[in-house]
Structures are given as C-alpha cells and as structure tokens.
Amino acid sequence: MFEDYKSFIDDELQKNIHQLSDNGSILARAIHYSTLLGGKRIRPILVLLSAESFGVSKEQAIIPACSVELIHAYSLIHDDLPSMDDDDLRRGQATCHRAFDEATAILAGDALQAMAFELLTQDSNIPPNNRLQMIQALSRACGAKGMVLGQSIDFESVGRHLSLEQLENMHKHKTGALIEASILLGALCSHTSISFAEETALKKYAQAIGLAFQVQDDILDIVSDTQTLGKTQGADAALNKPTYPALLGLDGARSKLMSLHEEALNSLNNLPDRDTSKLEKISHFIVQRSL
C-alpha cells in the first residue's frame, strides 16, 4: 500500500519541482537531487491518509502532501551541513553539500522552504480559509516554535545529559511538529469542519507516532548498518548526542516504542466516525521499519 502512495507522491513532486524552479540551473539540479533521490515519504503519506479518513481522495490532497515533503527535504539538507551534523550520506547517496557544494546546499534548502508555501497558495481544490489554516499550521511546525527550535535544542544538547522529559521535548519539536502538521493538513483538505474532539485525537495520534519514529531511529542507529540505513550508522553516538537507548537502554527504548504505538492506536479509537485503518497501518510500519 505504501509503495503505491510513494510512487504517486514522487510523480507529483517531480511535476511541482519542475514548475516551481528554473530547470536549467545548478540550484534546480540540487533541489531535484535532494528531494527525489529516495526517501520513505512518511510525512506526505500521512497527509494523504489523514485526508482519506475524512473522505478526501489522495488526488485532492496531493498538493499539501508535496508541500510537507518539500519542507522535510529542506530540513534534511540543512541538517546534514558541516556546521550541523556534517553527514556524508543521506538515503544511501552523497549529501547535497557533498554532491554539489555547501553554498548550493544552503540555497537549495532555502528555495525548498519557499516553494512549499508557494505550492500551498496555488491549490484551488481547497477553500481559501482552509489553505490559510494550512499555511499557519505548516509555518508554525517548521519555525521558531517547531522544527527549527528542535534542531537548535538538539545542537545545544550534544555532550549533555538530558532527562527523558527534556529529550521528548526536543523531539516533539524536531520531528514531531512536522508530523503533527502533516496529520492536520490532511484533515484540513476536507470541505467540512472537524470537531475539537477529532482534532485532539489526531494531535495525540501524531504526537505518539512522531516520538515513536524518533525512538525507532535511535534504535536503528545502534542495531542496523550503514548500507541498510542509507546514512552513517552510529552517527549519533559518534557525535555524543542524547538518544533514547542512551537514556533508557536498548530494551527500555524498545519498550518505550511499543508504549507509544499503543498510545497512537488508542487515540484513533476516539475517531469512531472515521476510517482510520490506514493510519493504524502506518503506526505499525513506523515501529517495525528497518530503515
């Protein structure tokens, strides 16, 4: 099921990137390279699945899904930079600043962020007020109270001992904020309003799978290998970053992962009038994935 969604998203990403960039430039090549060279597409898939649970087809929700993935691609380019994590590999290929150069990588990330919002403004399938709410949700998720704040906390936390509460706060911003926005953008594709109870349930689900995604990332950084991961295995340990296994031990991290999975599924039980079967499947995928 997820491979079908991924193929659909990749086709639409390619079309939208072609439309929004100067395709003869090195900048456009860097944007294409970083966005289309693999990736699980978890966040845009969440947009589509959330939309479908509210009766909206994937074709009607694809623009918000692509917008989320453009933000994610920008964040990965900047996260890999020498001044940040200084990574050589991403998705099994050279990182953007290695494949091109550091200045081009920075500019490609800048362009992708702007393109995400430009794309949202063009979506005539969605009522203007809903589009405004989407832009607000996405900008909040990736800005100074969301993903960027999480990156800053992560950067400041290298070599420090964090409590479980502090670690979760960091990842709720760094990883969880964009995942929560993905779920909300999907629901906002609906022409009918969602109730406060439904919004609350969706947010709790998103927060649980957002943390679960990070816990599994931390576990895989220990138990997997570079070829499988598509990025350097053991990179977090090498940088002395705080992780769930470092704080809870490997078994404790696995127990935490399953607890978050149960929390996500329980949250979906509070959406009895919606078909959340595919959202359940993606929670299973997140905790069982090997890359």
MINUGU-387919 format. One record per atom (N, C-alpha, C): residue in one letter; atom name; x negated, z, y negated. Coordinates in steps of 0.02 Angstrom, whole numbers. Layout:
REM MINUGU-387919
 rest atom     c1     c3     c2
    a   CA      X      Z      Y
...
REM end
This chain:
REM MINUGU-387919
 rest atom     c1     c3     c2
    m    N    -41      0     60
    m   CA      0      0      0
    m    C    -43      0    -63
    f    N    -94     43    -64
    f   CA   -135     49   -125
    f    C   -176    -14   -137
    e    N   -197    -49    -84
    e   CA   -235   -110    -93
    e    C   -192   -164   -127
    d    N   -128   -166   -112
    d   CA    -83   -214   -145
    d    C    -78   -199   -220
    y    N    -71   -135   -236
    y   CA    -68   -115   -307
    y    C   -134   -131   -342
    k    N   -189   -117   -308
    k   CA   -255   -127   -337
    k    C   -265   -201   -353
    s    N   -246   -245   -307
    s   CA   -254   -317   -318
    s    C   -212   -340   -377
    f    N   -151   -315   -382
    f   CA   -107   -332   -437
    f    C   -136   -308   -504
    i    N   -163   -248   -505
    i   CA   -193   -220   -566
    i    C   -255   -260   -586
    d    N   -297   -277   -538
    d   CA   -358   -314   -553
    d    C   -343   -382   -584
    d    N   -292   -416   -557
    d   CA   -272   -481   -585
    d    C   -250   -474   -658
    e    N   -210   -422   -671
    e   CA   -184   -412   -739
    e    C   -239   -389   -786
    l    N   -285   -348   -762
    l   CA   -341   -327   -803
    l    C   -383   -387   -826
    q    N   -396   -432   -778
    q   CA   -436   -491   -795
    q    C   -401   -533   -849
    k    N   -336   -543   -842
    k   CA   -299   -582   -892
    k    C   -301   -549   -961
    n    N   -291   -484   -962
    n   CA   -287   -448  -1026
    n    C   -356   -443  -1059
    i    N   -408   -432  -1020
    i   CA   -475   -430  -1049
    i    C   -494   -498  -1078
    h    N   -475   -551  -1043
    h   CA   -488   -619  -1067
    h    C   -452   -630  -1134
    q    N   -391   -606  -1139
    q   CA   -352   -616  -1200
    q    C   -379   -575  -1259
    l    N   -406   -516  -1245
    l   CA   -424   -469  -1298
    l    C   -498   -471  -1319
    s    N   -539   -513  -1285
    s   CA   -610   -513  -1302
    s    C   -635   -584  -1315
    d    N   -692   -588  -1348
    d   CA   -725   -652  -1362
    d    C   -766   -670  -1300
    n    N   -738   -715  -1260
    n   CA   -765   -725  -1193
    n    C   -833   -761  -1190
    g    N   -859   -782  -1247
    g   CA   -925   -812  -1247
    g    C   -981   -764  -1263
    s    N   -964   -701  -1274
    s   CA  -1013   -652  -1298
    s    C  -1041   -609  -1241
    i    N  -1100   -581  -1253
    i   CA  -1129   -533  -1206
    i    C  -1085   -471  -1202
    l    N  -1052   -453  -1257
    l   CA  -1007   -396  -1257
    l    C   -951   -407  -1207
    a    N   -921   -467  -1207
    a   CA   -866   -482  -1160
    a    C   -891   -479  -1089
    r    N   -952   -503  -1076
    r   CA   -979   -500  -1008
    r    C   -988   -428   -985
    a    N  -1011   -385  -1030
    a   CA  -1020   -314  -1013
    a    C   -952   -281  -1000
    i    N   -902   -300  -1039
    i   CA   -834   -272  -1029
    i    C   -807   -294   -961
    h    N   -812   -359   -946
    h   CA   -789   -383   -881
    h    C   -827   -349   -824
    y    N   -891   -345   -830
    y   CA   -934   -315   -779
    y    C   -912   -243   -764
    s    N   -905   -204   -816
    s   CA   -892   -132   -807
    s    C   -820   -117   -785
    t    N   -774   -160   -804
    t   CA   -703   -147   -788
    t    C   -682   -176   -721
    l    N   -709   -234   -704
    l   CA   -684   -271   -646
    l    C   -728   -266   -584
    l    N   -785   -232   -589
    l   CA   -831   -229   -533
    l    C   -814   -170   -488
    g    N   -757   -174   -454
    g   CA   -738   -121   -408
    g    C   -700    -65   -442
    g    N   -691    -10   -405
    g   CA   -653     47   -431
    g    C   -589     58   -391
    k    N   -569    120   -385
    k   CA   -511    138   -344
    k    C   -445    124   -380
    r    N   -445    122   -447
    r   CA   -386    110   -488
    r    C   -333    165   -479
    i    N   -356    226   -467
    i   CA   -309    281   -456
    i    C   -263    291   -517
    r    N   -291    290   -577
    r   CA   -251    305   -637
    r    C   -198    252   -651
    p    N   -216    187   -651
    p   CA   -162    138   -661
    p    C   -112    137   -604
    i    N   -134    150   -543
    i   CA    -86    155   -487
    i    C    -37    212   -500
    l    N    -62    268   -526
    l   CA    -17    324   -542
    l    C     35    304   -594
    v    N     14    264   -644
    v   CA     63    239   -693
    v    C    118    200   -657
    l    N     99    154   -614
    l   CA    147    112   -579
    l    C    193    153   -534
    l    N    165    201   -497
    l   CA    205    241   -451
    l    C    252    287   -488
    s    N    229    315   -544
    s   CA    272    358   -584
    s    C    330    316   -613
    a    N    314    257   -637
    a   CA    366    213   -663
    a    C    417    195   -609
    e    N    393    179   -549
    e   CA    438    161   -495
    e    C    484    218   -476
    s    N    459    279   -480
    s   CA    501    337   -464
    s    C    558    345   -514
    f    N    551    313   -574
    f   CA    604    314   -624
    f    C    640    246   -627
    g    N    633    207   -574
    g   CA    672    145   -568
    g    C    644     86   -605
    v    N    580     88   -624
    v   CA    548     34   -662
    v    C    500     -4   -617
    s    N    503    -70   -617
    s   CA    460   -110   -573
    s    C    388   -108   -597
    k    N    342   -123   -551
    k   CA    271   -123   -568
    k    C    256   -177   -620
    e    N    293   -232   -619
    e   CA    283   -285   -669
    e    C    300   -261   -739
    q    N    349   -218   -745
    q   CA    369   -192   -811
    q    C    321   -138   -835
    a    N    284   -107   -789
    a   CA    240    -51   -808
    a    C    166    -70   -809
    i    N    150   -134   -799
    i   CA     80   -152   -790
    i    C     39   -146   -854
    i    N     68   -157   -912
    i   CA     28   -153   -974
    i    C      5    -81   -986
    p    N     49    -31   -983
    p   CA     24     38   -989
    p    C    -28     55   -935
    a    N    -19     30   -875
    a   CA    -67     43   -821
    a    C   -135     14   -839
    c    N   -137    -47   -864
    c   CA   -200    -77   -884
    c    C   -232    -39   -943
    s    N   -191    -15   -989
    s   CA   -217     22  -1046
    s    C   -254     85  -1023
    v    N   -224    120   -975
    v   CA   -256    180   -948
    v    C   -323    163   -915
    e    N   -325    108   -878
    e   CA   -387     89   -843
    e    C   -441     68   -892
    l    N   -422     37   -948
    l   CA   -471     20   -999
    l    C   -503     83  -1029
    i    N   -463    134  -1040
    i   CA   -489    198  -1064
    i    C   -536    228  -1012
    h    N   -516    226   -949
    h   CA   -558    253   -896
    h    C   -625    216   -892
    a    N   -622    150   -897
    a   CA   -684    110   -894
    a    C   -731    127   -951
    y    N   -703    135  -1011
    y   CA   -744    155  -1068
    y    C   -778    222  -1055
    s    N   -740    269  -1027
    s   CA   -767    337  -1016
    s    C   -824    335   -965
    l    N   -819    292   -915
    l   CA   -872    288   -864
    l    C   -936    258   -894
    i    N   -928    207   -935
    i   CA   -987    177   -967
    i    C  -1025    229  -1008
    h    N   -988    267  -1048
    h   CA  -1020    316  -1091
    h    C  -1047    375  -1050
    d    N  -1011    394   -998
    d   CA  -1033    450   -955
    d    C  -1100    435   -921
    d    N  -1112    371   -907
    d   CA  -1173    351   -871
    d    C  -1234    343   -917
    l    N  -1225    344   -982
    l   CA  -1279    329  -1030
    l    C  -1337    378  -1022
    p    N  -1397    357  -1041
    p   CA  -1456    401  -1037
    p    C  -1448    467  -1074
    s    N  -1411    467  -1129
    s   CA  -1400    529  -1167
    s    C  -1348    574  -1135
    m    N  -1312    549  -1084
    m   CA  -1262    589  -1049
    m    C  -1288    605   -979
    d    N  -1261    571   -927
    d   CA  -1283    585   -858
    d    C  -1342    544   -836
    d    N  -1359    491   -873
    d   CA  -1417    449   -858
    d    C  -1414    424   -786
    d    N  -1358    392   -767
    d   CA  -1349    366   -699
    d    C  -1369    293   -694
    d    N  -1396    275   -636
    d   CA  -1417    206   -623
    d    C  -1364    166   -586
    l    N  -1319    201   -550
    l   CA  -1270    168   -508
    l    C  -1199    188   -526
    r    N  -1154    139   -523
    r   CA  -1083    152   -532
    r    C  -1047    101   -489
    r    N  -1004    123   -443
    r   CA   -967     79   -399
    r    C  -1013     34   -358
    g    N  -1072     62   -340
    g   CA  -1118     26   -299
    g    C  -1160    -26   -335
    q    N  -1153    -30   -401
    q   CA  -1189    -80   -440
    q    C  -1226    -44   -497
    a    N  -1272    -81   -528
    a   CA  -1307    -53   -585
    a    C  -1258    -33   -640
    t    N  -1269     25   -671
    t   CA  -1226     46   -726
    t    C  -1233     -3   -784
    c    N  -1185     -1   -830
    c   CA  -1182    -51   -883
    c    C  -1246    -54   -924
    h    N  -1273      4   -942
    h   CA  -1334      4   -983
    h    C  -1395    -20   -945
    r    N  -1393    -17   -878
    r   CA  -1447    -45   -837
    r    C  -1438   -120   -829
    a    N  -1376   -143   -819
    a   CA  -1363   -214   -809
    a    C  -1372   -254   -874
    f    N  -1359   -222   -930
    f   CA  -1365   -255   -995
    f    C  -1418   -217  -1036
    d    N  -1397   -175  -1081
    d   CA  -1442   -131  -1119
    d    C  -1400    -76  -1148
    e    N  -1432    -24  -1174
    e   CA  -1396     35  -1196
    e    C  -1349     20  -1254
    a    N  -1372    -19  -1303
    a   CA  -1329    -35  -1361
    a    C  -1267    -73  -1339
    t    N  -1275   -122  -1295
    t   CA  -1218   -161  -1271
    t    C  -1169   -116  -1233
    a    N  -1195    -69  -1194
    a   CA  -1152    -23  -1156
    a    C  -1110     20  -1204
    i    N  -1142     46  -1255
    i   CA  -1105     87  -1304
    i    C  -1050     46  -1337
    l    N  -1067    -15  -1357
    l   CA  -1018    -57  -1391
    l    C   -962    -80  -1344
    a    N   -979    -91  -1281
    a   CA   -927   -110  -1232
    a    C   -877    -53  -1223
    g    N   -903      9  -1220
    g   CA   -858     67  -1216
    g    C   -814     73  -1277
    d    N   -844     64  -1336
    d   CA   -806     67  -1399
    d    C   -750     15  -1399
    a    N   -767    -46  -1377
    a   CA   -719   -101  -1377
    a    C   -662    -88  -1328
    l    N   -678    -62  -1269
    l   CA   -627    -48  -1219
    l    C   -576      3  -1243
    q    N   -600     54  -1279
    q   CA   -554    104  -1305
    q    C   -505     72  -1354
    a    N   -530     31  -1400
    a   CA   -486     -2  -1448
    a    C   -438    -50  -1413
    m    N   -463    -86  -1364
    m   CA   -422   -134  -1327
    m    C   -363   -100  -1292
    a    N   -373    -40  -1268
    a   CA   -320     -4  -1232
    a    C   -259      6  -1278
    f    N   -272     25  -1339
    f   CA   -216     38  -1386
    f    C   -187    -27  -1413
    e    N   -230    -77  -1423
    e   CA   -204   -143  -1444
    e    C   -156   -170  -1392
    l    N   -175   -162  -1329
    l   CA   -133   -187  -1275
    l    C    -65   -152  -1274
    l    N    -65    -87  -1283
    l   CA     -2    -49  -1282
    l    C     46    -73  -1337
    t    N     19    -89  -1395
    t   CA     62   -110  -1451
    t    C     97   -177  -1437
    q    N     70   -216  -1390
    q   CA     96   -283  -1377
    q    C    150   -285  -1324
    d    N    165   -228  -1292
    d   CA    209   -228  -1234
    d    C    282   -229  -1255
    s    N    312   -288  -1255
    s   CA    382   -296  -1278
    s    C    432   -273  -1225
    n    N    409   -258  -1164
    n   CA    454   -233  -1112
    n    C    477   -162  -1125
    i    N    441   -126  -1168
    i   CA    454    -55  -1179
    i    C    479    -43  -1250
    p    N    532     -4  -1258
    p   CA    558      9  -1325
    p    C    505     37  -1372
    p    N    508     19  -1437
    p   CA    457     41  -1484
    p    C    444    116  -1486
    n    N    497    156  -1481
    n   CA    488    229  -1483
    n    C    450    253  -1422
    n    N    464    223  -1364
    n   CA    427    241  -1303
    n    C    354    221  -1309
    r    N    341    163  -1339
    r   CA    272    141  -1349
    r    C    235    189  -1394
    l    N    269    213  -1446
    l   CA    237    262  -1491
    l    C    220    326  -1453
    q    N    266    349  -1411
    q   CA    252    408  -1371
    q    C    194    397  -1323
    m    N    190    336  -1295
    m   CA    133    320  -1251
    m    C     67    322  -1288
    i    N     66    293  -1348
    i   CA      4    292  -1388
    i    C    -16    364  -1405
    q    N     33    406  -1422
    q   CA     18    476  -1437
    q    C     -9    511  -1376
    a    N     23    501  -1318
    a   CA      1    535  -1256
    a    C    -69    512  -1235
    l    N    -82    447  -1240
    l   CA   -147    422  -1218
    l    C   -202    441  -1266
    s    N   -189    439  -1331
    s   CA   -241    458  -1380
    s    C   -256    532  -1375
    r    N   -205    573  -1363
    r   CA   -216    645  -1355
    r    C   -257    659  -1291
    a    N   -242    622  -1238
    a   CA   -276    633  -1174
    a    C   -349    614  -1176
    c    N   -367    564  -1216
    c   CA   -436    541  -1214
    c    C   -476    566  -1274
    g    N   -446    606  -1318
    g   CA   -479    625  -1380
    g    C   -510    694  -1380
    a    N   -511    723  -1440
    a   CA   -548    785  -1451
    a    C   -516    847  -1421
    k    N   -454    840  -1395
    k   CA   -423    895  -1359
    k    C   -412    877  -1285
    g    N   -441    820  -1265
    g   CA   -432    796  -1196
    g    C   -497    780  -1163
    m    N   -504    717  -1141
    m   CA   -560    695  -1101
    m    C   -627    705  -1136
    v    N   -631    687  -1200
    v   CA   -694    693  -1236
    v    C   -715    767  -1242
    l    N   -666    811  -1253
    l   CA   -680    882  -1254
    l    C   -708    904  -1186
    g    N   -677    881  -1133
    g   CA   -701    898  -1066
    g    C   -772    875  -1054
    q    N   -789    814  -1078
    q   CA   -857    789  -1073
    q    C   -906    833  -1111
    s    N   -884    855  -1170
    s   CA   -927    898  -1211
    s    C   -939    965  -1177
    i    N   -886    994  -1148
    i   CA   -893   1058  -1112
    i    C   -940   1048  -1052
    d    N   -932    993  -1017
    d   CA   -974    977   -960
    d    C  -1048    974   -981
    f    N  -1061    940  -1035
    f   CA  -1128    932  -1060
    f    C  -1159    999  -1079
    e    N  -1118   1043  -1110
    e   CA  -1142   1108  -1131
    e    C  -1152   1156  -1072
    s    N  -1120   1141  -1015
    s   CA  -1118   1187   -958
    s    C  -1176   1178   -909
    v    N  -1216   1126   -919
    v   CA  -1271   1113   -873
    v    C  -1318   1173   -872
    g    N  -1332   1198   -811
    g   CA  -1377   1254   -803
    g    C  -1346   1322   -816
    r    N  -1282   1324   -834
    r   CA  -1248   1387   -847
    r    C  -1203   1405   -789
    h    N  -1190   1469   -780
    h   CA  -1142   1492   -730
    h    C  -1073   1495   -762
    l    N  -1025   1459   -734
    l   CA   -957   1461   -759
    l    C   -912   1499   -710
    s    N   -863   1533   -737
    s   CA   -812   1563   -694
    s    C   -766   1508   -669
    l    N   -725   1523   -619
    l   CA   -678   1474   -593
    l    C   -631   1451   -648
    e    N   -609   1498   -690
    e   CA   -564   1481   -745
    e    C   -597   1433   -794
    q    N   -660   1444   -810
    q   CA   -697   1400   -856
    q    C   -707   1331   -825
    l    N   -723   1329   -760
    l   CA   -733   1266   -726
    l    C   -669   1225   -726
    e    N   -613   1258   -712
    e   CA   -549   1223   -711
    e    C   -529   1199   -780
    n    N   -544   1238   -831
    n   CA   -529   1217   -899
    n    C   -568   1154   -917
    m    N   -631   1151   -896
    m   CA   -671   1092   -909
    m    C   -641   1030   -875
    h    N   -622   1037   -812
    h   CA   -597    979   -775
    h    C   -525    961   -794
    k    N   -486   1010   -817
    k   CA   -419    993   -842
    k    C   -423    945   -901
    h    N   -477    953   -939
    h   CA   -487    908   -996
    h    C   -524    844   -974
    k    N   -579    851   -940
    k   CA   -622    794   -924
    k    C   -588    744   -878
    t    N   -556    768   -825
    t   CA   -525    724   -775
    t    C   -449    727   -779
    g    N   -422    787   -785
    g   CA   -350    797   -780
    g    C   -310    768   -837
    a    N   -336    768   -898
    a   CA   -297    745   -955
    a    C   -276    673   -948
    l    N   -321    630   -926
    l   CA   -304    559   -919
    l    C   -258    547   -860
    i    N   -265    587   -808
    i   CA   -219    581   -750
    i    C   -149    603   -771
    e    N   -144    656   -810
    e   CA    -78    678   -835
    e    C    -47    625   -879
    a    N    -88    594   -922
    a   CA    -63    541   -966
    a    C    -38    482   -924
    s    N    -72    466   -869
    s   CA    -52    411   -826
    s    C     18    423   -798
    i    N     31    484   -776
    i   CA     97    500   -749
    i    C    150    496   -804
    l    N    135    522   -863
    l   CA    183    521   -918
    l    C    197    450   -942
    l    N    145    409   -947
    l   CA    156    340   -968
    l    C    201    302   -920
    g    N    193    316   -855
    g   CA    237    284   -806
    g    C    310    304   -817
    a    N    322    368   -828
    a   CA    391    391   -839
    a    C    419    362   -904
    l    N    376    354   -955
    l   CA    399    327  -1019
    l    C    414    253  -1017
    c    N    398    220   -962
    c   CA    418    149   -954
    c    C    494    143   -945
    s    N    526    198   -926
    s   CA    598    197   -915
    s    C    635    193   -982
    h    N    689    156   -982
    h   CA    730    150  -1043
    h    C    776    210  -1051
    t    N    782    251  -1000
    t   CA    822    312  -1005
    t    C    775    371  -1014
    s    N    798    422  -1049
    s   CA    755    479  -1063
    s    C    745    522  -1000
    i    N    688    556   -997
    i   CA    676    602   -942
    i    C    691    673   -966
    s    N    715    714   -921
    s   CA    734    782   -940
    s    C    672    825   -947
    f    N    680    882   -980
    f   CA    625    929   -988
    f    C    601    954   -920
    a    N    648    966   -874
    a   CA    630    990   -807
    a    C    589    937   -770
    e    N    608    873   -778
    e   CA    571    819   -746
    e    C    501    812   -775
    e    N    496    816   -841
    e   CA    431    812   -874
    e    C    385    869   -851
    t    N    413    929   -847
    t   CA    375    987   -824
    t    C    349    977   -753
    a    N    392    953   -709
    a   CA    373    941   -639
    a    C    318    889   -635
    l    N    324    836   -674
    l   CA    274    782   -674
    l    C    206    808   -699
    k    N    208    849   -751
    k   CA    146    876   -778
    k    C    112    922   -727
    k    N    151    964   -692
    k   CA    122   1009   -642
    k    C     92    969   -585
    y    N    127    917   -564
    y   CA    100    873   -511
    y    C     34    842   -534
    a    N     34    815   -595
    a   CA    -25    781   -622
    a    C    -84    830   -628
    q    N    -70    890   -651
    q   CA   -124    940   -659
    q    C   -154    958   -591
    a    N   -111    964   -541
    a   CA   -135    982   -473
    a    C   -177    926   -444
    i    N   -154    863   -448
    i   CA   -194    809   -417
    i    C   -256    795   -459
    g    N   -253    808   -525
    g   CA   -312    800   -567
    g    C   -368    846   -546
    l    N   -352    909   -535
    l   CA   -403    956   -511
    l    C   -424    940   -439
    a    N   -375    920   -398
    a   CA   -392    902   -329
    a    C   -441    844   -327
    f    N   -431    795   -370
    f   CA   -477    738   -374
    f    C   -548    761   -388
    q    N   -555    808   -434
    q   CA   -621    832   -452
    q    C   -652    875   -397
    v    N   -612    917   -365
    v   CA   -638    958   -310
    v    C   -664    912   -254
    q    N   -626    860   -237
    q   CA   -648    814   -185
    q    C   -711    776   -207
    d    N   -715    758   -271
    d   CA   -776    727   -298
    d    C   -837    772   -287
    d    N   -828    837   -302
    d   CA   -883    885   -294
    d    C   -903    892   -221
    i    N   -853    892   -176
    i   CA   -868    898   -104
    i    C   -905    836    -80
    l    N   -882    777   -100
    l   CA   -913    715    -79
    l    C   -985    709   -105
    d    N   -998    738   -163
    d   CA  -1065    735   -191
    d    C  -1115    771   -145
    i    N  -1089    815   -102
    i   CA  -1131    853    -56
    i    C  -1132    820     13
    v    N  -1073    801     38
    v   CA  -1068    782    109
    v    C  -1074    707    121
    s    N  -1067    666     68
    s   CA  -1070    594     77
    s    C  -1140    567     62
    d    N  -1146    501     57
    d   CA  -1211    470     43
    d    C  -1203    419    -14
    t    N  -1258    398    -41
    t   CA  -1257    354   -100
    t    C  -1222    288    -85
    q    N  -1234    259    -27
    q   CA  -1204    194    -10
    q    C  -1128    199     -7
    t    N  -1103    253     24
    t   CA  -1030    262     30
    t    C   -999    277    -38
    l    N  -1032    320    -77
    l   CA  -1004    341   -141
    l    C  -1006    285   -193
    g    N  -1057    243   -189
    g   CA  -1066    192   -240
    g    C  -1098    218   -303
    k    N  -1119    281   -301
    k   CA  -1157    313   -355
    k    C  -1206    361   -323
    t    N  -1252    387   -362
    t   CA  -1306    427   -333
    t    C  -1280    492   -303
    q    N  -1291    500   -238
    q   CA  -1270    562   -204
    q    C  -1314    619   -228
    g    N  -1282    678   -237
    g   CA  -1319    737   -258
    g    C  -1336    738   -331
    a    N  -1306    693   -371
    a   CA  -1323    688   -442
    a    C  -1304    752   -479
    d    N  -1247    782   -461
    d   CA  -1225    843   -495
    d    C  -1274    901   -482
    a    N  -1295    907   -419
    a   CA  -1342    960   -402
    a    C  -1409    949   -438
    a    N  -1430    885   -442
    a   CA  -1494    870   -474
    a    C  -1493    888   -548
    l    N  -1434    881   -579
    l   CA  -1426    898   -650
    l    C  -1408    972   -660
    n    N  -1403   1009   -605
    n   CA  -1384   1080   -607
    n    C  -1317   1091   -641
    k    N  -1269   1046   -624
    k   CA  -1202   1051   -652
    k    C  -1160   1101   -614
    p    N  -1115   1136   -648
    p   CA  -1068   1180   -612
    p    C  -1018   1140   -572
    t    N  -1008   1158   -510
    t   CA   -961   1123   -466
    t    C   -920   1174   -426
    y    N   -867   1150   -394
    y   CA   -826   1195   -353
    y    C   -865   1220   -292
    p    N   -902   1178   -255
    p   CA   -940   1204   -199
    p    C   -994   1255   -221
    a    N  -1024   1243   -279
    a   CA  -1075   1291   -303
    a    C  -1043   1358   -318
    l    N   -981   1357   -341
    l   CA   -947   1419   -359
    l    C   -911   1452   -300
    l    N   -880   1411   -257
    l   CA   -838   1437   -204
    l    C   -868   1429   -134
    g    N   -924   1391   -129
    g   CA   -949   1372    -64
    g    C   -911   1311    -39
    l    N   -938   1275     10
    l   CA   -906   1214     34
    l    C   -838   1227     66
    d    N   -835   1279    107
    d   CA   -771   1296    139
    d    C   -720   1319     87
    g    N   -743   1357     38
    g   CA   -698   1380    -14
    g    C   -671   1323    -56
    a    N   -714   1273    -68
    a   CA   -693   1214   -106
    a    C   -641   1174    -67
    r    N   -651   1169     -2
    r   CA   -603   1133     40
    r    C   -535   1170     42
    s    N   -538   1236     44
    s   CA   -476   1275     42
    s    C   -441   1266    -25
    k    N   -479   1265    -79
    k   CA   -451   1253   -146
    k    C   -418   1184   -149
    l    N   -450   1134   -119
    l   CA   -424   1066   -119
    l    C   -355   1064    -86
    m    N   -348   1096    -28
    m   CA   -284   1094      7
    m    C   -230   1134    -30
    s    N   -250   1187    -64
    s   CA   -203   1226   -104
    s    C   -175   1184   -161
    l    N   -218   1144   -193
    l   CA   -196   1101   -247
    l    C   -151   1045   -221
    h    N   -166   1020   -162
    h   CA   -124    969   -131
    h    C    -53    996   -119
    e    N    -49   1056    -92
    e   CA     16   1087    -81
    e    C     53   1099   -146
    e    N     16   1118   -198
    e   CA     46   1129   -264
    e    C     76   1063   -291
    a    N     39   1009   -281
    a   CA     64    944   -304
    a    C    128    925   -268
    l    N    130    933   -202
    l   CA    189    915   -164
    l    C    248    959   -182
    n    N    236   1023   -193
    n   CA    290   1069   -213
    n    C    319   1049   -281
    s    N    277   1025   -326
    s   CA    301   1003   -392
    s    C    349    944   -386
    l    N    334    900   -339
    l   CA    377    842   -330
    l    C    445    861   -301
    n    N    449    918   -268
    n   CA    513    941   -242
    n    C    562    958   -298
    n    N    535    966   -359
    n   CA    578    980   -417
    n    C    603    916   -451
    l    N    595    860   -416
    l   CA    620    795   -440
    l    C    668    766   -388
    p    N    722    802   -371
    p   CA    764    782   -315
    p    C    800    715   -325
    d    N    808    695   -387
    d   CA    845    633   -401
    d    C    799    572   -405
    r    N    735    582   -393
    r   CA    686    527   -398
    r    C    653    514   -331
    d    N    635    452   -319
    d   CA    599    435   -258
    d    C    524    446   -270
    t    N    499    502   -246
    t   CA    429    520   -258
    t    C    385    511   -196
    s    N    409    473   -148
    s   CA    373    466    -84
    s    C    304    435    -94
    k    N    297    388   -140
    k   CA    232    356   -152
    k    C    185    403   -190
    l    N    213    445   -234
    l   CA    172    495   -268
    l    C    146    546   -218
    e    N    186    562   -167
    e   CA    162    606   -114
    e    C    104    573    -77
    k    N    109    509    -63
    k   CA     57    474    -27
    k    C     -9    473    -65
    i    N     -5    466   -131
    i   CA    -68    463   -169
    i    C   -101    532   -171
    s    N    -62    585   -169
    s   CA    -91    652   -164
    s    C   -128    659    -98
    h    N    -98    634    -44
    h   CA   -132    635     21
    h    C   -196    594     17
    f    N   -194    537    -15
    f   CA   -253    494    -21
    f    C   -309    529    -58
    i    N   -292    563   -113
    i   CA   -342    596   -154
    i    C   -381    649   -115
    v    N   -346    688    -74
    v   CA   -380    742    -38
    v    C   -415    717     25
    q    N   -399    656     48
    q   CA   -429    631    109
    q    C   -481    577     97
    r    N   -489    554     34
    r   CA   -533    497     20
    r    C   -606    514     36
    s    N   -644    462     51
    s   CA   -714    470     68
    s    C   -761    438     17
    l    N   -733    412    -39
    l   CA   -774    383    -91
    l    C   -738    388   -157
REM end
